[in-house]
Amino acid sequence: MMPDEKAHQRVREPAPGDAMSTSAEAARRIIGRARETLRVLGITIRFNQLTVWRTPMAAFFTVIFPLLMFVLLASLIPGSVEIEGVMLSLAQFYAPAIGCFSIASSTYTNLGIGIAFQRDDGTLKRIRSTPVSATTFVVGQVVSSIVLAGFGFLMMILVGVLAMDVSFGAASQIPGAVVSFLLGSTTFAALGVALAALTPSATATPAIANITILPLAFVSNVFIPMDDPPTWLRVVGDVTPLKPFVSQMSNTTNPLLSGVSAWDWSNLGVMAAWLLAGALVGVRFFRWLPPVRKPR
């Protein structure tokens, strides 16, 4: 018998236990990577939250300012408004409406401005050189903004219930409210990332953010309840994400609108479409490095 044939005979066929051991090892590696990703994600979220709450101006305009707007508008403007054939006090109307505007400010405006400034001052470049992946960083930013938005909205509802005679929806409406909040806040967070990706510089981002979100608020029944707006205003509000978001949160948090379905698929579909568009633009045009300045 030739030596190479003897060597071939000494090769042991893999036993069934070896395959199981390999699979178990692969599973352990996957679980280990998932735990490490979640750990880094938690650190990222915690860092973002600390940054906001240690910056008084950011905390004020994100949480306190919308709350002041709600209290002032509901207190100083008397009367009621008819929504879906039901007469509501202005406090009952403004609680979810300004709450949604607060969510949009926490996600779209603040997130877009924050990422743009982090890009231009070199923070993103330094983060990219660390073990933190791009996906973990962006998801951490988005989740942190959604957590802050949820806190602001809950504060709005709490103040409304305790001080402004606002009623909250029945328990059966809570699933619709949770889904509407998650979809709406994630949609505006995705649009915030897209905003940061498309703006040419950080200094231009605040102006672009405000010039896009503030007009939408006026055509989306946030500050002024419009009973019979012009057709073009109604169409603009219906096809942009803020009005469907306000409508969904009003339908799911207001007990007086219990006859209105909490699952308005047209509203949910519009928000989902904007979520997809924002995510695609953000992924396609996101930049880690600041724009190169051409010498004059």
C-alpha positions as CSV (number, residue, x, y, z in Angstrom):
1,M,0.0,0.0,0.0
2,M,1.3,3.5,-0.9
3,P,2.0,6.0,1.8
4,D,-0.6,8.5,0.5
5,E,-3.2,5.7,0.5
6,K,-2.4,5.0,4.2
7,A,-2.7,8.7,5.0
8,H,-6.1,8.7,3.2
9,Q,-7.3,5.8,5.3
10,R,-6.3,7.6,8.5
11,V,-8.6,10.5,7.7
12,R,-11.5,10.1,10.1
13,E,-15.0,10.7,8.7
14,P,-16.8,13.5,10.7
15,A,-19.0,12.1,13.4
16,P,-22.6,13.4,13.9
17,G,-21.5,15.0,17.1
18,D,-18.9,17.2,15.3
19,A,-21.6,18.8,13.2
20,M,-23.7,19.5,16.3
21,S,-20.6,21.0,18.0
22,T,-19.9,23.2,15.0
23,S,-23.5,24.4,14.9
24,A,-23.5,25.1,18.7
25,E,-20.3,27.1,18.3
26,A,-21.8,29.1,15.4
27,A,-24.9,29.8,17.5
28,R,-22.7,31.0,20.4
29,R,-20.8,33.3,18.2
30,I,-24.0,34.8,16.8
31,I,-25.5,35.3,20.3
32,G,-22.2,36.9,21.4
33,R,-22.2,39.3,18.5
34,A,-25.9,40.2,19.2
35,R,-25.2,40.8,22.8
36,E,-22.2,43.0,22.0
37,T,-24.3,45.0,19.5
38,L,-27.1,45.5,22.0
39,R,-24.5,46.6,24.6
40,V,-23.0,49.2,22.3
41,L,-26.5,50.3,21.2
42,G,-27.5,50.8,24.8
43,I,-24.3,52.9,25.4
44,T,-25.1,55.0,22.3
45,I,-28.7,55.6,23.4
46,R,-27.6,56.5,27.0
47,F,-24.9,58.9,25.6
48,N,-27.5,60.6,23.4
49,Q,-29.9,61.0,26.3
50,L,-27.3,62.4,28.6
51,T,-26.3,64.9,25.8
52,V,-29.8,66.2,25.5
53,W,-30.6,66.5,29.2
54,R,-27.2,68.2,29.9
55,T,-27.9,70.8,27.2
56,P,-30.6,73.0,28.7
57,M,-31.6,74.6,25.4
58,A,-32.1,71.3,23.7
59,A,-34.2,69.9,26.6
60,F,-36.3,73.1,26.7
61,F,-37.2,73.3,23.0
62,T,-37.7,69.5,22.8
63,V,-40.0,68.9,25.8
64,I,-40.9,72.2,27.6
65,F,-41.6,74.5,24.7
66,P,-44.3,72.3,23.1
67,L,-45.8,71.9,26.5
68,L,-46.0,75.6,27.1
69,M,-47.5,76.1,23.6
70,F,-50.2,73.5,24.5
71,V,-51.0,75.2,27.9
72,L,-51.1,78.7,26.4
73,L,-53.2,77.9,23.4
74,A,-55.7,75.8,25.3
75,S,-56.0,78.4,28.1
76,L,-56.1,81.7,26.1
77,I,-58.3,80.6,23.2
78,P,-61.8,79.9,24.3
79,G,-64.3,77.8,22.5
80,S,-64.5,74.4,20.9
81,V,-64.0,72.7,17.6
82,E,-65.9,70.1,15.6
83,I,-63.8,67.1,14.6
84,E,-65.4,64.1,12.8
85,G,-68.9,65.5,13.7
86,V,-68.0,65.7,17.5
87,M,-67.6,68.9,19.4
88,L,-64.3,69.0,21.3
89,S,-62.8,71.5,23.7
90,L,-59.6,73.1,22.4
91,A,-57.6,71.5,25.1
92,Q,-58.9,68.1,23.9
93,F,-58.0,69.0,20.4
94,Y,-54.6,70.5,21.1
95,A,-53.3,67.7,23.3
96,P,-52.7,65.1,20.6
97,A,-52.1,67.7,17.8
98,I,-49.3,69.6,19.6
99,G,-48.1,66.3,21.0
100,C,-47.5,65.1,17.4
101,F,-45.8,68.3,16.6
102,S,-43.5,67.7,19.6
103,I,-42.8,64.2,18.3
104,A,-41.9,65.6,14.9
105,S,-39.6,68.2,16.4
106,S,-37.8,65.6,18.6
107,T,-37.2,63.3,15.7
108,Y,-37.2,65.1,12.4
109,T,-35.8,68.5,13.4
110,N,-33.5,67.6,16.3
111,L,-32.2,64.4,14.8
112,G,-31.5,66.0,11.4
113,I,-29.8,69.0,12.9
114,G,-27.8,66.9,15.4
115,I,-26.5,64.4,12.8
116,A,-25.6,67.3,10.4
117,F,-23.5,69.1,13.0
118,Q,-21.9,65.8,14.2
119,R,-20.9,65.3,10.5
120,D,-19.5,68.7,9.9
121,D,-17.5,69.0,13.2
122,G,-15.8,65.6,12.6
123,T,-17.7,63.6,15.3
124,L,-19.0,61.1,12.8
125,K,-15.5,60.7,11.3
126,R,-14.1,59.8,14.7
127,I,-17.0,57.5,15.5
128,R,-16.4,55.7,12.2
129,S,-12.9,54.8,13.4
130,T,-14.2,53.0,16.4
131,P,-15.7,49.5,16.6
132,V,-19.3,51.0,16.5
133,S,-20.9,50.1,13.2
134,A,-22.8,52.6,11.0
135,T,-26.0,50.7,11.6
136,T,-25.6,50.7,15.4
137,F,-24.9,54.4,15.4
138,V,-27.8,55.4,13.3
139,V,-30.2,53.1,15.1
140,G,-29.0,54.4,18.4
141,Q,-29.7,58.0,17.3
142,V,-33.1,57.1,16.0
143,V,-34.2,55.1,19.1
144,S,-32.9,57.9,21.4
145,S,-35.0,60.5,19.5
146,I,-38.0,58.3,19.7
147,V,-37.6,57.8,23.5
148,L,-37.4,61.5,23.9
149,A,-40.4,62.0,21.7
150,G,-42.4,59.5,23.8
151,F,-41.5,61.2,27.0
152,G,-42.6,64.6,25.6
153,F,-45.9,63.2,24.4
154,L,-46.6,61.5,27.7
155,M,-45.9,64.8,29.5
156,M,-48.3,66.5,27.2
157,I,-51.1,64.0,27.9
158,L,-50.4,64.0,31.6
159,V,-50.6,67.7,32.0
160,G,-53.7,67.7,29.9
161,V,-55.4,65.1,32.0
162,L,-54.4,66.6,35.4
163,A,-54.7,70.3,34.6
164,M,-56.7,70.9,31.4
165,D,-59.6,68.5,31.8
166,V,-58.4,66.3,28.9
167,S,-59.8,62.7,28.7
168,F,-57.7,59.8,27.4
169,G,-59.0,57.0,25.2
170,A,-60.3,53.6,26.4
171,A,-58.0,50.7,26.9
172,S,-59.2,49.2,23.6
173,Q,-57.6,52.2,21.8
174,I,-54.2,51.8,23.4
175,P,-52.8,49.3,20.7
176,G,-53.8,51.7,18.0
177,A,-52.2,54.6,19.8
178,V,-48.9,52.6,20.4
179,V,-48.7,51.5,16.7
180,S,-49.5,55.1,15.5
181,F,-46.8,56.5,17.8
182,L,-44.2,54.0,16.8
183,L,-44.9,54.4,13.0
184,G,-45.2,58.2,13.2
185,S,-42.1,58.8,15.3
186,T,-40.0,56.3,13.2
187,T,-41.2,58.0,10.0
188,F,-40.1,61.4,11.2
189,A,-36.8,60.0,12.5
190,A,-36.1,58.5,9.0
191,L,-36.9,61.8,7.5
192,G,-34.5,63.5,9.9
193,V,-31.7,61.2,8.8
194,A,-32.6,61.9,5.2
195,L,-32.5,65.7,6.0
196,A,-29.0,65.4,7.4
197,A,-27.9,63.4,4.4
198,L,-29.2,65.9,1.9
199,T,-28.3,69.2,3.4
200,P,-25.1,70.7,2.1
201,S,-23.9,72.0,5.5
202,A,-24.9,71.9,9.1
203,T,-25.5,75.6,9.2
204,A,-28.2,75.3,6.6
205,T,-30.0,72.4,8.3
206,P,-31.9,74.3,11.0
207,A,-33.4,76.7,8.4
208,I,-34.3,73.8,6.0
209,A,-35.8,71.8,8.9
210,N,-38.0,74.7,10.1
211,I,-39.0,75.8,6.7
212,T,-40.3,72.3,5.9
213,I,-42.0,71.4,9.3
214,L,-43.6,74.7,10.3
215,P,-45.8,75.1,7.1
216,L,-46.8,71.5,7.4
217,A,-48.0,72.2,10.9
218,F,-50.4,74.9,9.7
219,V,-51.9,72.7,7.0
220,S,-52.1,69.6,9.3
221,N,-54.6,70.7,11.9
222,V,-51.9,71.3,14.5
223,F,-52.3,75.0,15.5
224,I,-55.4,75.9,13.5
225,P,-58.3,73.5,13.2
226,M,-59.5,73.8,9.6
227,D,-63.1,72.8,9.1
228,D,-63.3,73.4,5.3
229,P,-59.9,74.3,3.9
230,P,-59.2,74.9,0.2
231,T,-58.8,71.8,-1.9
232,W,-55.1,72.2,-2.5
233,L,-54.4,72.7,1.3
234,R,-56.4,69.6,2.1
235,V,-54.5,67.6,-0.6
236,V,-51.1,68.8,0.7
237,G,-52.0,67.9,4.2
238,D,-53.3,64.4,3.2
239,V,-50.2,63.4,1.3
240,T,-47.6,64.6,3.8
241,P,-46.9,62.7,7.0
242,L,-47.8,65.1,9.7
243,K,-51.6,65.4,9.1
244,P,-52.1,61.6,9.0
245,F,-50.1,61.3,12.1
246,V,-52.2,63.9,13.9
247,S,-55.4,62.3,12.7
248,Q,-54.3,58.8,13.9
249,M,-53.2,60.0,17.4
250,S,-56.4,62.0,17.8
251,N,-58.5,59.0,16.8
252,T,-56.7,56.7,19.2
253,T,-56.3,58.9,22.2
254,N,-59.6,60.8,22.3
255,P,-62.5,58.9,23.9
256,L,-65.1,61.2,22.3
257,L,-64.0,59.9,18.9
258,S,-64.5,56.3,19.9
259,G,-66.7,55.7,16.8
260,V,-63.7,56.5,14.6
261,S,-61.6,53.5,13.6
262,A,-58.2,53.4,15.3
263,W,-56.8,51.6,12.2
264,D,-57.2,54.1,9.4
265,W,-55.2,52.4,6.7
266,S,-55.0,55.4,4.5
267,N,-53.2,57.4,7.3
268,L,-51.0,54.5,8.2
269,G,-50.2,53.9,4.5
270,V,-49.1,57.5,4.0
271,M,-46.8,57.4,7.0
272,A,-45.4,54.0,5.9
273,A,-44.6,55.4,2.4
274,W,-42.8,58.4,3.9
275,L,-40.9,56.1,6.2
276,L,-39.7,54.0,3.3
277,A,-38.8,57.1,1.3
278,G,-36.8,58.6,4.2
279,A,-35.0,55.4,4.9
280,L,-34.0,54.9,1.2
281,V,-32.7,58.5,0.9
282,G,-30.9,58.3,4.2
283,V,-29.1,55.0,3.2
284,R,-28.3,56.3,-0.3
285,F,-26.9,59.7,0.6
286,F,-25.7,59.4,4.2
287,R,-22.2,60.9,4.6
288,W,-19.7,60.4,7.4
289,L,-17.3,63.1,6.3
290,P,-18.0,66.9,6.2
291,P,-18.3,68.4,2.7
292,V,-15.0,69.5,1.1
293,R,-14.7,73.2,1.0
294,K,-13.4,74.6,-2.3
295,P,-10.7,77.3,-1.9
296,R,-11.8,80.7,-3.1
